[in-house]
């Protein structure tokens, strides 16, 4: 047993007032910083000493026992005035005894001989005496158990802080056998010259009419940015005159960051296996998760490890001919294959495909030629849209939805028309109805529909085809796919609307494209239409769905290449949900993370709520009214109206302590960990609690696997939960990050917040990781649920964020909190100006006051935005502190 002497370096947890709040094992230095000091008068051992820097693990239901020795090293008797247990968490779980507690298989006589209590008093320690005291912990639930044992001995006050991690079989099965170590920084793989590889063979294809330029990064700009300086055009901000140069510079920032991110996947001293047909294969860990993302046609560089420092040894380029699970098939120059041996060791440098970045440069460049009303709508010339009566095709619609459809049909061109649709308000359904109206009643209409992802674009196609009153001809609707998209990724019923050759998707020539009345694409793939020379103004209407998720240059791909002043552009989305994924922190700071939709929302025409420019949908058809209440209050001025039929909500069963309140918060103090050289976090205690909740829900009989979604912000937690569900034969439950759930809904949503340690809060806040200090992720996460929302997290960490704190106390106030002890509640005061309750802190930045989606234009024209908010950078699952230098 480790022993240590008390010294001045021991910091008091209790202090003079004997008040103890949340004990964080990563923060409490008193559990690990004692210094052995044989000269100290009193030496107290450390109970339940840490193992490898972590609390000991015990099984739930067991009683854990450890011995504390108190040694008097002086030549005089010393009074031991008292030994107290303070702050047992859970309450009264730790006890003291002067005799060893009985084991689990002891007899009744032994049980009676051990007297346990929370305090021991008045004892004298003789010179050289060792007093033995047993500390016991009776466990009932999973989680981190903690306490402080306080020794008042002689003239000294000594404390020992105790932690135990109480686990079940599932949490123990998720424990890592590989301690975390930060990835070693690899030597820079420099490629000046190389031996070209063998490109994948393919049929000769026609050349695009409008070729995509290379857009190599200018050397002077690269040097400027790599020296951490900001070009003047960016410092000056966005103007009509500098539009292209401003965004092109931000895109360069992003591309340089992507280069650095890809470098983190470089591999050293690895082997490759020779295969038939002059292939070699390379195993790439994480490839199945797209970490890194590699596709057919990409290439890598390799060099013999033994020749790493020899500048005359050639670097070889290898093209990827096939991707299978976590393995890539490569072809190099024939000379490489001749000399290759499987026992050879190579250094590998990955490259990323620049084509999407080049499309962004091209779009930003072309945008300068757009009419001003698209980029900077002016208030000097307001429009008035004339509307006509409307007979809906696909069902009934509410007042706001009908109004927006009429406005879209009556709109004659720039500036764009906007549908602001908060969660569950039916913005996609509204947009689909407008498309149906144009297709059925406006025979000259030519419609392009874009979405940020393939799944979102497929969803629109699915909704269009589901309408019974409109029959689409195959030669009038087309789903445009990138050639890199796997053929099997497309549902069989959609393939007939695609164009492909030998199971590789392609874009048909312009003389075929112009005959389609509806084309559905991602923002990026819309560049193929311009490449095939579809003319400006060919499309009468361009619909941009989930426009708040795309960066402005990405949105400009269809707009800048295909619009004239007469083109009707419709933006549908919500700038208060997740924004664009930006990897460069600097580019994000200067505006690349602000979507085109969000920037337009700052203009007076849109901020004022003028229905000639924007319709705000306020009726929610997804969530139970109780689930909708808090996001409506925090983000949408309390204006959202719950409209789903109350009879359609699922009956949850015995899970809810308050049957009328379908949100439950399980407070649990777990332990956030990392393993190996993977920088992503997981919390196995929370993961096990998630599984427990899932089992209880399914056992009730009403809820099936496909009704449940599990959201957690860290990739490693996603993988741990997925792994457990698969082992338990429950593969139909979707588990993912918030980003993977945007635009989706489930009857039941379970959220695992993961964080259980205060020390990581600031890092997460600065880099906008996890849930804390990221109001957009919070908004999306809690609005995916239809009938039940379950939150699993540490209330002492959660309460550090204003939004999560309000959710926590919302559950507490409605008798729907269960679990560990609660933090001290922060009092609210009522703002004299607004009458709203505001979190009273020294540095108040409560988004409930700052985010106003319906602000009057007199308030600087800001709508749904506050400059004090940190914008989300990217899915945390794709990010780590080990991968970024800035």
N, C-alpha and C positions, 0 to 999 in steps of 0.2 A: 504494500500500500504506500502511496506517495505521501510524504509528510513535508511540511514546510513551516518555517517560523514566521510569526507575524512581524511585519516591518512597516516603516512609514510609507512604503510603496503600495501597501494595500489600501484601496479606495473604499470608502464606506458606501454601501448601497442603502443602508437604512437611514443614516444621518441622525441628527438630534431629534427629529420629530417622529421617527419610527414609521414613516409613511413610505410604502413601496408600491410602485406602479407596475407596468409591464416589464418583465425581465427578459432581455434578449441575450441569448447565450453568446452571440458574436460581439456584443457590446460590453458585457460584464467582464471586465478584466480580472475581477476578483476570483474568477474560477480558474485562472490559468497563470497569474503573474506572481504567485508567491515565490519567495526566494528562500532556499534552505539556509538556515542561520543557526548553527549550533550554539551560538552565543546568546540567542534570544531566551528570555526567561520562561516563556510558555510556548510550546509547539503544539499546534493543532493540525491533525491530518486532514486531507481533502476527501470528503465522502463522494462516492460515485465519480471518481476522477475521469476526465475525458479520455477517450481512446482515439488516437490519430486526429486530435483537435476537434472531435465531435462528442456529444453526449452519448453515454452508454444506451444501448437498446434493450428493452425488456418487452416481453409479450403481454398483451392486454389481458387483464384478469389475474395476472400473477402479483405476488407481493415481493417487491425488491428490497433487499436488506444489505446494508454496508456498515462497517465498523468505523467509528471515529475514535481516535486516541488523543488524549490531552496529557501532555508530559510536562511536569514541573522540573526544569533544569537547574533551579536555584538550590541554595543550601538552607532555605527558609520555607516554612509552610506558606502556602498561598491559598487565599479564600476564593473558591469558585462560587460566586454569588448566585448565578443562575445560568441556565441554558434555555433559550427560547426558540421556538419555530415561528417565523414570521412569514406571511404572504404565501401560504401553501396554495398552489394553483394546479389542479382544482382544489377547492376549499377542503381543509381537514384531511388531506390524503397522506401527509407526512407525520410520523409520530416518533417519539424518543423512548428508549427503554434502557435500563441498566443491566438487564440480562438479555441474552441472545434470544430473539423471537423464535418460536417453534417453526420447524419446517412443515411443508404441506402434508407430510405423512406422520406427523407427531401425534402422541396420545393426549387425552384430555388433561391429565395431570401436568404435563409440560405446558399446555396452553395457559393454565391458571398461574403458573409460576412467573410468567412474563407480564409485567404491568406497563402499559403504554400510555404516554401522555404527550401534551404539546409543550411542556416546560418541566425542567428539573431544577431544584433549588438547594441552596445552602449546603456546601460540601467543602471540605478542606483537602487540598492536595499536599501531601507530605513531600519533603525533598526527594527528587528522583522518581516520584510516583508516576505511573501511567494509569490514567483512568480510562476505562472502556465504556463507550456509549454506542448503542446501536440505533441507527436511523433506518426507519422502514417507510416504504411507500406502497400503499394499496391502490392498484390501478383498476379502473373500470371502463374508461373510454380511451380511444386513441388520442395521441397528441403529445405535445411537449409539456411535461410536468416540471414545476420549478418551486423552489422554496429558498429561504435564507435561514441558516442556523446561526444564532447570535450567542456569543459566549461573553459573559461579564465575569472576568477572572482577575483578581488582584486589582491592579490599577489599569488593566488593559480592557479594551473592547474589541473583540475579534469576531469576524463574520466569515461564514462559508456559504457561498451561493451554490445551490444544487440544481442540476438539470437531469432529467431522464426522458428519453424518447420512447414512448409507449406505442407499440406497433401490433398489427395483426399479420396473418400469413401473407396477405397480398402485398402489404407495404414492404415486408421483409423480402419478398421475391423480387421487388423492384430496386433493391439496394444495389449500389455499384461496388464491384470488386476492384475498380480502377480509380484511384484517387485522381482528382482533377489537377492538371498541369497545363499552364498556358502554352499554346503552340510556339515552338521555337521560330524565331524570325529566320526565314530562308534567305540564302544568298541570292542576290538579284540575278536572274537569268537574262543575260544580254544577248539579243539576236541582231547582229549587224548584217551578216550574210548567212545564207543557208542553202542546202541542197533541196530543191523543190520535190514535193511528193507527187503521188499519182492521184489525180482527181477522180472522183466517182464517175464511172462511165454512164452515159445517158444519151438519149436520142437528141439529135440537133434540134434546138428550139429556136423559134423566131426571135429576133432581137426586139426589145421594146422600142416603141417609137420615141418616147421621152425617156432617155437613159437617166439613171440616178448617178449624179456625180460622186466622186470619191470623198470629197470634203475632208481631206487630211487636215489634222490639227496644225495650224501655223506654229512654227518653232518658237517665235517670239511670245505668242500667247501662252504656249505650254510652259516656257521658262518663267514667265511672269506669275502664272498660277502656282507652279511648283515651288516658287520662292515665297508663297503665301501672300502675294500681293493681289489686289483686286483691280481689274481694268477700269479705267475711268468711265467707260460707257455703262458699266453696271452700277458704279457709284452714283451716277447722275440719275438713274431710274428710267422707267419706261416712258417713251414718248412716241408719237407717230413717226417722227423723223428717225429715231434710232431703233424702231421696232425690231428689225431683222438682226442688227448687230447686237442688241441687248439680249435677245433670246438665244442667238447662236453662241454667244459667250457663256451663257448659263448652261447650255447643252454641252459645251466643251468642258466646263467644270464637272458636269455629271459624267461625261465619258472618261475623264481622267480618274474619277473615283471608281468607275466600273473596272477600269484597268487594274487598279490597286486591289479591288475586291477579288477579281479573278486570280490575281497573283497568289492570294492566300490558299488557293487550291493546288498550287504547284507541288510536285512530288519529287523526292530525292531518293536515290539509291533503290529504285524499284526494278522489277523484272517484267519482261513481256514474253508471251508464249507464241511460238510459231504455229501457224495454222495452214490449212490447205489453201490453194489458189493465191499463194504469195501474200497472205494476210498475217499480221501479228495482232494479238489482242492484249489490251491493257485493262486491268481491273481498277475501277475508280470508285472508292467508297463514297457513298452519298449520292451517286448518280441517279438512283431510282427516285430520290427526293428532289432531283434537279439542283443538286449542290455538288458540283457545278452543273449548269444546264448545257448539255451538248447534244447536237443533232447531226443528222446525216449532212455531209458537206462541210462541216467545221473542220478545223485543223489544229494540230498541236506541234510543238517543237521538242526534240529530244537530243541529248548529248550524253556520251558515255561518262558515268560518274568519275571513273578513274582519270579522265581527261578534262575534268572540270576547269582546271587552271591553265590548260594549254589552249592558247588562242588560235593555234593553227589547226586544231582538230575540228572537223566540220560539224555544224548543227544541221540536223535533218528535220524536214517538214513532213508530217504524216497526216493524210486526210482520213476523216472518219467515213467509212463506207456503210457501217451498220452499228446500231446501238441496241444492246440486249441487256436488260436489267441493269447490272452494275459493271458491264463490260463493253468496251468499244473495239470495233474491228478497224484496223488501220492499214493503209498502204503507203509506203515510202518509195524513194528512188530504188530501182532494182539493186544498186550497189549495197544499200543498207541491208536488204533481205539476204544478199549473198553472204555477208559477213556476220549477220546476226546469229547469236547463240542464246538459248533460253537462260543460260546462267549469267549472261551479261547484265550489268546494272546500269540504269540510266537515270538522269535527271530529266524531269518533264516540266514543260512550261505550257500552260493552257492559254488559249486566246478566246476572246468572245467575238461573236458575229456582230459586225458594225452596221449591218443593214438598217436596223431600226433607228439608230442614231443618225445615219445619213438621211433617212426619211424626215426626221425632225428638223435637221438643218435646211433641207429643201423646202419644207412647209413654212418655216419661219421666214425664209427668203421670199417665197411667193406671197406671203401674207401682206407684204408692203404694197402690193398692187391692188389689194382689196379696197372697196369704197370705205370711206371713213366710218360710216354708220355701223359697220361690222365690228371694228376694233375700238372705236371711241364714240359711242352713240351720243348725240348732242341733244340738249334740251331746247335748242333754238328753233327746232322744226319738229313739233310733236305730231304724231299721227293719230288718226281716228279710224279704227277698223269697223267697217260695216258688216253686220252679221245677218244671217237669214235663219229661218226656222230649221230645226234639225229633228230627224227621225232616227234614233239610235238603231244600229244594226246588231250589236252584240250584247244586248241586255239593257238594263236600266242603269242610269247614272245620276249622281247627285248634282246639285245646282252648280257647284264650282267646276266639276268635271265637264258638264254640258257647256258652260261658259268658255272654258279653255278650248274645247273642240271647235266651237263656233268661231272663236278668234283665230284659231289656226287656219280654218277653212276660208276665213275672210281676209287673212293677211296677204299682202301683195309683195313683200320683200323685206329688205333690211330696215331696221336692225332685227336681231333674232327675237323670236317669241319664247318665253320661258314658262315651264311648268315646274313650280317648286313643290315637290312632293315629299313631306316628312314620312317616316316609316309607316308602311301599311296603308297609305292613303290612295293607292291605286293609280300611281302616275304612269306605270307601264301599260296598264289596262286602258287608261285614257288615251295614251299615245297610239295604242293599237287600234282603238276605235276611230281616231282621226285618220289613220292610214287606210282603214277599211272604207271610210267615207270617200276618201280621194280615189281609191281604186274602183269603187262601184259607181260613183256618180260624176267623177271628173276624168273622162277618158283620155285627156291629154296629159294628165299628171304623170310624172316620172319621179319615183321616190327612192331615195337612198336612206337606209337605216343603219346607224353605226352604234356599237356598244364597245366598252373597254376590253371585254374578254370574249372568248369563243362561247363559253357557257351562257353569258348574258345575251349574245347574239342568237344562239340557238333557242333560248327561251322566248325571244320575240317571234322567231319563226314558228315555234310551237303554238304560241298564242294566236297567231294569225291563222294557222291551218286548222285550229280547233273550232273556228266559227262555222256554224251550220248554214248560215244564210248567204255565205259567199263561197263560191267555188273557184279556186285558183287554178289556172292552167299552168302546166309545168313550164311552158315557154314564156311565162310572164312573171315568174318569181324565181329569184336566183340567190343561192347562198354562196357567197364568195369566201373561199378558204385559202390560207397561205399554204404553200407547197410543203412547208415543214410540219404542218399539222398531221398527226398520224391518221390514216384512213379509218382505223377501227375506233377512233375517238368520236366519230359522227354516228348518230343513231341511224339504223338501217332505213327508217321511214323518211329521213331527211336527205339521204344520199341522192335520190332522184332529182333533187333541186341543186345539186352540185355539179361541177365539171372536173373530170379527172382522167388520167391516162395511166394505165397499169397501176392503179391504186395510189397514184400521186396526184394531189389536187393541183389544179392549174387555173389560170385566168383565161377565159376565152378572148378572142380578138374583138376589136372595137365594133365590127359590123354585127357581131352577135350580142354584145353588151347593150347596144343602144335599143334593142328590141324588147328587153325586159322592162316591165313596168315597176317592179319592186326589186331592189338589190339589197341584201342584208350582209353586213361585213363588220369586222372590228375596225377601230380607228386606223390602226397600222395597215391592215390589208387594203384599206380604201386607196392607198397610194398606187395600187396596181391599176386602178381605173384611170388615173392620170398617166401612168406609164403606157397604157394602151391607147392613150390620146382621146379619152372621152372628153368632150369639149366643155368649157365653162358654160354654165347655163343649161346644160342638157337636163339636169335634174331640176324639176320645179320645186321639189321639197326635199330637204335633208333633215332627218331626225337624229339627234344625238342623245342617246339614252345614257343614264348614269353619268351625266356630264360633269358632275362634281368630282368624279374619280380620275379624270384624265387631266394631264398637264395641258397648258395652253398650246404649246407647239404640237402636241398630239391631237388636240381638237382641230387645229388648223390644217391637218392633213386633208380631210375632206373639204373643209371650208375654203381654204386658200386656192386649191386646185380646181374646184368645180363650181364655185359661186359667182354669180353676177349680182348686181343690185336688186334684181327681180327675184332671186332665189329665196324661198321661204325656209329659214333655218329655225328649227325648234330644239331648244335645250330642255331636257327633263332630268331632274335630279334633286339633290339636297346637299348644300354646301356645309351643313352641320353634321353630316355623316363622314365617312372616311374619304380623304382626299387622295391626290396622286401619290404614287410610290416614288419617292425621291431618295437617292442614295448619297448624294453629296450634301453634307450639312450646309456648306457655304452657298451652294446653288439654291437650296431651300430657303435660306435666310434672305436671299435677294429676290425671291419671287417665283422660282420655278415650281414650288409646291402649291402655288395659288392657281386654281383651275380657271379657265376662261369664264365659266359660269360664276364662280365666286367673285372674280374681278368685275364682271358686269353688274353683279348685285350691289357693288359700291356706287354705281352710277345712280343719279337721282331718279331717272326714268323708272328703274326697277326697284330701288329702295323705297320709293313712295307707294308702291303697290298698285300703280296705274294698270288697270286691266287691259289696256291696249298694248302692254308689254309683258305682263306677267300675271299668272293665276296661281294663287296659293291654295293648295288642297288642305283641308283641315279635318276631314272625316276619316277616321282610322277604322279599317275593316279587318284588322288582324288581332289586336291584343284585347285581353280582358281589361275592363275599365281600371281596375286596380293596378295592373301592370303599366298601363298607359299614363297614369296620373303623374308620376314623377318626371319622366322625360318631357311631357307636355309642359309642366310647370317650369322646368329648368331651361328648356331650349326653345319652346314655342309659345311663350307668354301665356300658357294655360289655355290656348285656343283650340287644341286638338279635341275632337269629339269622338268618343268610342261608339261605333255604330254596328259592330258585329252582333248578330243574333245571340242573345244570352243562352239559348237552348243548344247552340253549337259547341259550347265549351265542354271539354272532357271532364268527367268525374274522376277526381284524383284518388279518392280513397282515404286511407288512414294517415297519409304523410303530413297533412297540414294541421298544425295546432289550432289555427283559426280558419274554419271552413269558408269564411267569407273573404279571406285574404290570400289569394293564390301566389304569394311570394313567400319564400322561407329562406332565412339566412342561417347557415350552420357555421358557427364560430369555432375555428379549430387552429391551434397553434402547432404548426408543423415545423418543417425544416427544409429550407430551399438549398438545393445541392447542384453540383455539376460533376461530370465524370469524364475520365480520359482527357482528351484534348478538345472535347466538345464544349464550347462556351455557353450553350443554351442551358437554361435552368429547369429543374423539375422539383416537385414536392410530393414524395411518395405517400405521405400521410393523407394529403388532399386527394391524391389519385385513388387511394383505397376508399376514402369516403365517397367519392364519385361512384365507384362500383357498388358500394352499399346502397346508395340512393337508387341507382339504376335497377338493382335487384328488387328493391321494395316496390318500385313503380311497376315493373313487369309482373311481379307476383300478384298485384291487385287485379290483373285480368283485363282492364280496359285499355291499357297502353301497350303498344307494340314497339319493337326495336326501331322501326322506321319513323316513329313519332317523336323520337328523342334526339336532341342535338347537344353536343358538349363543346363548350367554347373555353379556350384557355390561351393566354397570350404567348407562351413559349413553346417552341417546336419540340423540345425534349419532353415536355409534359404531354404534348399531343401524342408523341410516339409511345410513351410509357402507358398511357390510358388505352391507346389502340392495341398495343401488345397484350394487355390484360384482357380486353374485351374479346380479342381473337382467341386467346387461350380458353376463355369461358364460352366460346361458341356463340358470341353475340356480335357478328361482323357488320350487321345492318345499321348500327348506331353510328351516325356521322360525328367525327371528332375533328376539330380544326381551330384555326385562329379566327379572330374577329374578321379579318380580311376575307377569309374563305366563306364566311356566313353572310356577308353584306348582300342584300337583295333576296335573302332566303328567310324562311320561317319554319318553325317546328312547333308542335303542340307543347312540348316540354323542352326548355333550355336549361342546362346545368352549366354554371360558370365556376371554373376553378381559377382563383386569382393568383395562386402559387406563392407570392411573396410572403415571407414570415420573418424577415430580418430588416430592421430599420436602416442599417448601414448602406443598403443598396438603393434606398429611395432617391437620394439625390442624383445618383448616376442614371437611374431610370428617368428621372424628371428632365435632366439635361438632354438626354438622347431620345426622349419620348418613347421609351420602351414600356412593355407591360401595359397595365391598365391605368396606373396612377398618373395624374397630371395630363391625361390625354382624353379630353372630353368627347372627342369624336368616337374613340373606341368604346368608351362607356355608353354613349348614346346608341351605337349600333348593337352592342352586346345585349343590353337589357330590352331592346325592342324586337328581338327575333322570336320571343315566346308568344304563343297564342293563349294557352290555358294555364301554364304553370312556369314560374321562374324560380330556380333554385340557385342560391349563391353559396359557395363554400370558400371561406377565406379567414384570415386572421383579422379580427376587428381592430386590433391595436395598430395594424399597418394600414388597413383600409381607411381608418378615420383620418389619416393624414391628408387625404384628398377630399375636397369639399363635396364633390358629387357622390362619391362612395359613402362618405360620412352621412349624407342625407338619406341615402338608401338604407344604411345600417339602422339609423334611428327611426326611419319610417317603419321598418320591420319590428323593431323593439316596441314602438308605440302601439303596434297592432298585434302584440302578443305572438309574433311569428319569428322570434329569435330563439335558437337553441344552441347550446355549446359552452365554450369556455367563458371565463369572466369577461365583462365588458370594460372598455376604457372609460375614463371620466368623460362625461358629456360636456361638450363646449356649449356654453349658453348662447342663445340667439338673441339679437335685438332687432327691433323693427325700425327700418330705415324711415326717417321722417319724410323724405321726399317721395319715396315710391310706395311706402306702406308694406313692403315685402320683408320677410324675415331674412336676415343676413347673418352669415357666420361671423361672429365677433372675434377678430384676430388683429394683431398689431399691424400686419401688412395684408389688408383684406383685398382679395381679388376674386370674389365670389362670382362665378359665371352666371348664377341665377339672376344677378343684376346686370351683367355685362352683355350677355347674349340675347339680343332682341331681334327676332326674325321679322318683326313687323314695324321696325322703327320708322318714324316720320322722317322725311327728307331733310328737315331742318337740323337733325342730329348728324350732320356731316355726311349724310347719305350712306351710312354704314348699315348693312343688313346682315345679321347673323354672323358678325365677325368682331373679334376684339383682339387688338394687337398684343395684349398681354398673354394670350394663349399660346402655348407651344403647339406647333403643328406636327401631326404625325409624320415621321420620316418614312418608315416602311414597316412591313410585317416584322416584328421582333424575331420571328423564327428565322429570318434571313440575315440577322444582324448579330454582331457580337463585339464585345470590347476588345477582343483579340484580333479583329479583322480591320479595324479602322485606326488610322493614325491621328485624325483630327477629332 
